[in-house]
Every structure is written in C-alpha cells, then in structure tokens.
Amino acid sequence: MEEPPVREEEEEEGEEDEERDEVGPEGALGKSPFQLTAEDVYDISYLLGRELMALGSDPRVTQLQFKVVRVLEMLEALVNEGSLALEELKMERDHLRKEVEGLRRQSPPASGEWPDSTKRRPRRKKRKRCCGY
C-alpha cells in the first residue's frame, strides 16, 4: 500500500507539535469520546482512509467509503459543537470570576458592618407557654 504524500504544511505542523507525533493518529482511537477534538476526528479519518485504500476499488468499498465519510462528518460536527459549548462555559466562568473579584475589591462600610440588606437580625428567644396559652 502506498502512503499519501505529506504536504509541506503537515511537515511544519509536525515539527511544532511533537507530543502529537509521539502518539500518532492511532492515539485518537484510544481516547474517550468526550475528549475527542476535531484533530482527532481528522486522525481517525486518515486511518480509515488508509484502510479503505488497502481494500481496493471494489464497488462495495466505494459505497462503504461514502457512508464512513458521512459518519465522520457527523462526528466532527458533534465534536465542534461540544467544544463551542465548553468554550462558552469557560467564558462564563471567567466573567463570573471577574465579577466576584470586583465585588471583593469593594471596601466594606467604615463601621465594619455590612449594609442592612445583608445584616442578620437577632432571633427572638422562644418563650415557654404556661397554662396552655
């Protein structure tokens, strides 16, 4: 089986991302589905494409190839949607942290007491009732 030629862009990316090269495309198949990224889907696509090319040009293989491509497109869309939702949650978390820091920076009133809206009021003691009243 002949391996597809490596593009120049891929060579540059390979030099920058040594950790990914150590694991290789096969590492994407070992990940949890919840940890998959779009790059992992592309790695899985590469592996499946290699295997389908090795099977030859049988019409059944070609039909299977179109189905596999569609499944990979759906997986990519799910991964991208999940990563967008995760990014939104991270942005909301960062916004809330900044808001909390801003509130903490505000100095409390000079008397050392909190404003009336947050001050606890003393509780009344329960009285014992005599004679059933």
C-alpha positions in Angstrom: 0.0 0.0 0.0 1.3 3.4 -0.9 1.1 6.1 1.7 -0.2 9.5 0.5 2.4 12.2 0.1 3.0 14.5 3.1 2.1 18.2 2.5 4.6 20.9 3.5 2.0 22.3 5.9 1.8 18.9 7.6 5.6 18.8 8.0 5.6 22.2 9.7 2.8 21.2 12.0 4.6 18.0 12.8 7.7 19.9 14.0 5.6 22.2 16.2 3.5 19.5 17.8 5.9 16.8 18.9 3.6 15.4 21.6 1.0 14.5 19.0 3.6 12.9 16.8 4.7 10.6 19.6 1.2 9.3 20.0 0.4 9.3 16.3 -3.1 9.2 14.6 -3.7 5.8 16.4 -3.9 7.7 19.7 -7.2 9.3 18.7 -8.9 5.8 18.7 -7.7 5.3 22.3 -9.3 8.5 23.7 -12.6 8.8 25.5 -15.4 10.0 23.2 -15.8 13.0 25.5 -12.1 14.0 25.0 -12.2 14.0 21.2 -11.2 17.1 19.3 -11.6 18.0 15.6 -8.0 17.0 15.0 -8.7 13.6 16.5 -11.6 13.1 14.0 -9.2 14.0 11.2 -6.7 11.5 12.5 -9.4 8.8 12.6 -10.4 9.8 9.1 -6.8 9.4 7.9 -6.6 5.9 9.5 -9.9 4.8 7.9 -8.9 6.2 4.6 -5.7 4.2 4.6 -7.6 1.0 5.4 -10.2 1.6 2.7 -7.5 2.3 0.1 -5.8 -1.0 1.1 -9.1 -2.9 0.3 -9.0 -1.8 -3.3 -11.6 -0.3 -5.7 -14.4 -2.8 -5.2 -17.8 -1.0 -5.7 -18.8 -2.2 -2.2 -15.8 -0.5 -0.7 -16.7 2.7 -2.5 -20.2 2.6 -1.2 -18.9 2.0 2.3 -16.4 4.9 1.9 -19.3 7.4 1.4 -21.1 6.1 4.5 -17.9 6.3 6.5 -17.3 9.9 5.3 -20.8 10.9 6.4 -20.4 9.4 9.8 -17.1 11.2 10.2 -18.7 14.5 9.2 -21.4 14.0 11.8 -18.8 13.2 14.5 -16.8 16.3 13.5 -20.0 18.4 13.9 -20.7 16.9 17.3 -17.1 17.5 18.5 -17.1 21.1 17.3 -20.5 21.8 18.9 -19.2 20.3 22.2 -16.1 22.4 22.1 -18.1 25.5 21.5 -20.3 24.8 24.4 -17.3 24.1 26.6 -15.7 27.4 25.4 -18.9 29.3 26.3 -18.9 27.8 29.8 -15.3 28.8 30.2 -16.1 32.3 29.2 -19.0 32.5 31.6 -16.8 31.1 34.4 -14.1 33.8 33.7 -16.8 36.5 33.6 -18.2 35.4 37.0 -14.7 35.2 38.5 -14.0 38.8 37.4 -17.3 39.9 38.9 -16.5 38.2 42.2 -13.1 39.8 42.3 -14.7 43.2 41.6 -17.1 42.7 44.5 -14.3 41.6 46.8 -12.3 44.8 45.9 -15.2 47.0 47.0 -14.4 48.1 50.6 -16.9 47.2 53.3 -18.6 50.2 55.1 -16.4 52.2 57.5 -18.2 50.9 60.6 -17.2 47.4 59.8 -20.8 46.3 59.4 -22.5 45.1 56.3 -25.3 47.0 54.7 -28.8 46.5 56.2 -29.8 44.2 53.3 -27.3 41.6 54.4 -27.2 42.1 58.1 -28.5 39.3 60.2 -31.2 40.2 62.6 -31.2 38.8 66.1 -33.6 36.0 66.8 -36.2 36.2 69.4 -36.0 33.7 72.2 -38.8 31.3 72.4 -41.0 31.8 75.4 -42.3 29.0 77.4 -46.1 29.0 77.4 -47.7 28.5 80.7 -51.3 27.3 81.2 -51.7 26.3 77.6 -52.0 29.8 76.2 
